[in-house]
Amino acid sequence: MNERILKLSSWMQEENIAVSFLTSTENIFYLSNFYSDPHERLLGLAVFQEKEPFLICPAMEKESVKEAGWEFDILAYSDIENPWELVEKAVKTRIKAFDKIAVEKEHLNVVRYEEILHRFSGTKIVSAEEKLRQLRMFKDADEIARLRKACALADYAIEAGCAEIREGKTELEILAAIEYELKKKGVQKMSFDTMVLTGANSASPHGVPGQTKVQKGDFILFDLGVVIDGYCSDITRTVAYGDIDDRKKEIYDIVLKSQLTAIEASRAGVSCADVDLTARNIIAGAGFGEYFTHRLGHGLGISVHEYPSITETNPLILEKGMFFTIEPGIYIPGTAGVRIEDDVLITDNGAEVLTKYPKELKIIS
């Protein structure tokens, strides 16, 4: 049995949980190496304290589960079968009576929740989310290797985007060129919807690219990431097209100082709160505190948002193996915004930055 399942089983023994039935694509991938979006069909992984686990999937996915390396039982069902009958039988074959089932409460829909209550009546349903988040927060050597590849391709994407900047080009035209270049590199999926925002649009932290055209004196903000071997990267760079005014340069320099200082502060033994405040205090001290409207960063891995959350209220202490973003920003509505984001890994020697595209102000003419 793989180490990740053993860690989950050990926690289940401590909490007297007989079975964990997991249904999210991300956690099933983490524990089985099988990745699938089943749409409305049931995809589930059952883990027990001592009995062997099983994975249930649509019949069309069975061979893919085997190819992913899953060595235990596969319950494959057709579109005319009720998969819950298979789940019930497989669980009750392994354990006759039990008190608690762990599920992903934030993922499980009401229909499936009621199905579990019906088939395992009298059983208490508890949450598995927190434990799985804690397990996924620490990256092993294989995960780090995948993340390095994803980060290298994120760097390439920024380079491709900068090469496309021309006066009169729209945000969507530049975005399309970036993703086309990535497809040629074999990237099948982005971590999230790519953002290319120019001019005043760059002041929207989660803006939506459209038909706005690049003009001289604009900031262009790129925020993007790729998925490689199931793992995500996430990078933001802000560049200038033509000369920009002194106020924009001031904003850029403040954000860059904030970001570099926070990276330097990120090391084992330091709290998430202290890292956030290190960056936030620089921006606030320069008079722009009200324009930094989000947390400093977030963990990432299989999902683009994972633990740890780098906020000024999170006392969690950083440890070796944690992987997260550092992305301070200043957003002045109607004017411009700047964000600079990198992906960092906590090591024995502090923070290693895996995204490496240059951060000094780049002026494209």
Secondary structure, DSSP 8 states (H G I E B T S, - for coil): --HHHHHHHHHHHHHT--EEEE--HHHHHHHHS-----TTS--EEEEESSS--EEEEEGGGHHHHHHTT--SEEEEE-TTS-HHHHHHHHHHHH-S--SEEEE-TTT--HHHHHHHHHHTTT-EEEE-HHHHHHHHHB--HHHHHHHHHHHHHHHHHHHHHHHT--TT-BHHHHHHHHHHHHHHTT--EESS--EEEEGGGGG-TT----S-B--TTEEEEEEE-EEETTEE--EEEEEEES---HHHHHHHHHHHHHHHHHHHH--TT-BHHHHHHHHHHHHHHTT-GGG--S-SEEE-SSSSSEEEEE-TT---B--TTBEEEE--EEEETTTEEEE-BEEEEEETTEEEE---S--S--EE-
